[in-house]
Amino acid sequence: MMRRRVGRPGLVGTMARTAVIAGTATAVSGGVARRQQAKAEQSAQADAYQQQQAYEQQQAMAQQAAAQQAAAAPAPAAGEQDTITQLKELAALKDQGILTEEEFAAQKAKILGS
C-alpha cells in the first residue's frame, strides 16, 4: 500500500502550485499592461485631436482677422489709380482724333485739379 503524506505537499505539488500561481500572475499582469497601453493610446489620440482642433480654430481666426483688415483698410492709391485711368482714356481719345490738343489740355487740367 502506498503511503501518503498528510500535511504539507511534496516537492511536485509545490512546483505545480508555483507554476499555476506564476501563470496566473503573468496572465493578469499582461491584461493590466494591455489595458494601460490602450488607455495611453486613447489619451494620446484625444490630445492630438484637441491640438488639431485648436490649430484649425487659430487658422480660422487668423483668416477672419486678415479678411477684416483687408475690408477695413482703404486702398491707398484708389484716387491716384482713378486719375491715371481717366488720363489714359483722355490720351486714347486724343490719339483717335476725337479730342483736339486744346480739349485734351483742358480736360487734363480739370482732372488734375490745376
Buried (B, 14 or more C-beta within 10 A) or exposed (E): EEEEEEEEEEEEEEEEEEEEEEEEEEEEEEEEEEEEEEEEEEEEEEEEEEEEEEEEEEEEEEEEEEEEEEEEEEEEEEEEEEBEEBBEEBEEBBEEEEBEEEEBEEBBEEBEEE
